[in-house]
Amino acid sequence: SSQRAIADYLDTETARIDALIAKKGSMRGLIVSRRMNVLTEALRGSFLDAGEVAPSPLQWLDVQPLAWPAAKLTFLASLGSGHTPSRQHPEWWTDCTIPWITTGEVAQVRDDRREVVAETRERISELGLANSSATLHPAGTVFLCRTASAGYSGIMGVDMATSQDFATWTCGPRLLPRFLLLCLRAMRQDLLGRLAMGSTHKTIYMPDIEALRIPLPSIAEQQRVLDAVDERLSRLDQVADGLATQVRLLVEHRQALITAAVTGELQVPGVAA
């Protein structure tokens, strides 16, 4: 019957579309992996003439240029954290004007495409800041979530405070915030696999954070590394965006086919109108 023919046609076409969507999804997954590889290659010195390389003393990096020492992060940046003002004092939660990074902000940086967080869902007050262990960190401070969404990182776009779920680094003159961010993102799997403890929620503890080391090129080399990374990630992100658009159009086409079948508007080859 024509109904059976339409149903068969619809099954065939939606299966074909679903296969295309799955294939493009796999391609997007490869791009995510390639993005991470770009970060690792950058810290191996692959994108500039960094001289001879040797096995890295860092557990999250296999090789690095001999000219780049493995420097303890606390020698290069001021380590900090945050706090939550007591909710038992409602007066500390009025006139809240200070941006306050909580685990809710991790969604902004989870795909690693955004580096700077300029807006937060919650704010704290001057009084809450004064009556807690929270600290106002300057714009440019790098943050790392160390609890529920452990391992994700970004840079403060304005002066901000954080909850106790974060470690922060305010960089000194020998370290660019964006280069530190690159290192933190490159070491994420190591942070989660080797350092993060806890069965329900992974937690990266402060003693481990205090012990972190990174490769340290000169400031000029750090900038050159970042420029090379930006160029490569930009190309990958353009491909990823193109794939996302294709998937969206395929999903719309699939739905349109089903709608046309339900409304009787679907013209199936070989079936009389």
N, C-alpha and C positions, 0 to 999 in steps of 0.2 A: 504494500500500500504506500501511498505518498507519505503518510505520517511516519511509517517505518523508515522510508528512504531519507526523510528529513532528519529523523533522530540519528540514523547512522552517519549521515553527512556531518551533523553537529558534533557527534562523538569524535569523528575523525579530525575535524578542524580544531576543536578545543584541545584534543590530545597533541596536535601539531604545535599549537600555540603554547601549550604548557611545556612542551619539550624545548621550545625556543626560549621561553622565560627561564627555565632551569639552566640552560646553557649560558645565557647571559649572566645569570646569578653566579655561576661558577667562575666566569670571567672576572666578575667584580671581586670575588674572593681572592683570585690570583693577584689582582691589583693591590688589595690590602696587604698581601704577603710581600709583594714587590715594594710597597711603600716602606715596610719595616726593613727590608734588605737595603734600601737606599740609605737609611740612617746608619746601619751597621757598616756599609761600605764607606760612608763618609768618615767614620771614626777609625777606619783602617788606613785612612789617608789616600784612598783610591781616586779621589776626585781632584787632587792637586799633587804637584811634585814635592812630596813630603820626605823624600829620601828613603833610606833603607828601613824596612820593617822587621820586627822581631816578635816572638810570642809575647802576648800581653800578660801582665801580672793580674789583670782584672778578670774575674771569673765569667763575666758576661761578654767578653770580647776576645777573639782568638788571636789576632795580631794587631799591632799598632806601630806607627813610625817610632824609630829609636829616638828621634829628636823631641818627641812629645812625652814628657814625664807623666807618670800616673800620680796625680796630686790628690791629697786628701781634701775633700770638698769643704770641710770646716776651716781650712786654711785660706780658702778663696772666697767664702761667702759666710755671712752671719746666719746661723741656724736659729730658727724660731718655731713657734707653734701658735696655738690659739686656745680659746676657752669659750664656754657658754655662760653668760651672766645668769644668775639664779632666777628662775621663773617665779620663785616665791616672793619676789619683790616687783610687783606690777609697775612701780614707779621707774624701775630700771628699763622698762619696755615701752615707754612712751617717748614721743619725739625722736623716733629712731631714724637717724640720718646717715649712719656709717655703713657702707656696703660690707656685708658679712658673708664670707664664703662657707657654705655647708656642703654636705654630700649631694644636695640637690643640684649643685652647679656642675657636677661631674658630667651630666648629660651634654653640657656644652662642649666638652673637650674629648668625649669618649671616642670619636672617630679619628682623633689626632689632626683633623683639618683646621680646627680653630686653635690658635695659640693663646690669644688674649681674652680674658674675661673682664668685661667692663660693667656688667649689670648682675646683680644678685637678687634672688627671690626674697631674701630676708635682709633686714638691717638691724643694727643695734644702736643704742643711744650713747651719748657722751657719758651719761651717768652709769650705764651698764658697763661701759669700757673701763671707767675709773674704779668700779667696784668688783672687778673680776680680773682674772689672769689673761684676758684677751689683750692683744697688742695691735696697734695701728701700724701696719706695714706700708712702706712707700710703694708707689706705682713702680712696676718693673720687678717686683719681688716674685720669685718663682714658687709655686706651691705644688705639693704632692699629697694626694689623698692616701692615707695609710690605714684606713679601716674598711668599712662596708664595701666601697668601690675602690679598693686598694690598687695603687699603681698608676692612676691617671693624674695628669699634671697639666699645668698651664701657667700663664703669667698674669699678674694683676695689672689691669689697665688703668686703674686709679688707686689712690690710697685705700686700703681695705684691711679688715680684720678677718680672722678665720675661726671656725670652731676647733675643738681639740682633735678633730679627725684629720688634721693636716699638719705636715711639716712645711716650713717655708725657708727660703734662702734669699737673702738680700745680697746681691753680688758685689764684690769689691772690684778694684780697677783691673784685675787680671782675668776677669771672667765675664763674658757677655751673657745676659739672661737667656737669650735665645739658644746659645750654644749649650748652656746647662740644660735647658728644656730638651734639646736634641738628645743629650746623653741620658736623661731620665727616661725618655720614651724608648730609647734603644735598649736600656737595661730592664724594661718593665717585666719581661718574662722571667728574668733572673730574680727580680724583686719578689715576684709572686711565687715562683717555684722554690727558691732557696731560702728566702728570708721571711715570707709571709707565713705566720703561724695561726692556727685556729681552725676548727672543723666547720663551724657554722659561718663565721665571717672571718675572712683573712685579715690579719693585722700585721703591719710592718712596724716593729718596735723601734723606739728612738735610739737605743744603743746601736742597732744595725744601721740606722740612718746616719748616725754620727760617724760611722766607720766608712761611709761611702767614699770611693775614689773615682776620678774621671781622667781621661787623657787630657793633657793641657797644651794645646798649641799656643802660639803667640796670639794676641788680640787680632792682629791683621790676618793671620791664618784662620782663626775662628770665623771671621767675617767671610773669608773666601770659601770656607767649607759651607757656611750657611747659604751663600749665594748659589753654590753648585747644587746644594740640596733643594733650594727653592725652585730652581729651573727644572730639575727632574721631577719633583713632586707636582709641579704645576702641569706638566705634560700628562702624568698619570691621572691627576684629578680631572683633567679635561676628558680623558677616555672614560673614566668612571661616571662622569656626569652624562656623557653620551649614552652609555649603557643604561643608566637609570632612566633616561628619557625613553629609550627604546622599550624598556620593560613597562613603563607607564602606558605607552601607546599600545603595546600588545595586550595589557590587561583591559584597557578600554575597548579594544577591538573584540576581545573575547566576550566581554559583557554585551557589546552591541550585537554580536552574533546570537547570543542566547535571547536577548530581548526581541530580536527580529523573528526568531523561531516561535516565541511565545505569542507574539502579536500577529503571526501569520504573514509577516512581510518577507520572510526568508525565501529567496529564490534558489532552489537547489537544482543544479545541472541535471537534466534528464527527467525532471518532474514537471508535469504540466502546471502552469500557473492557475 
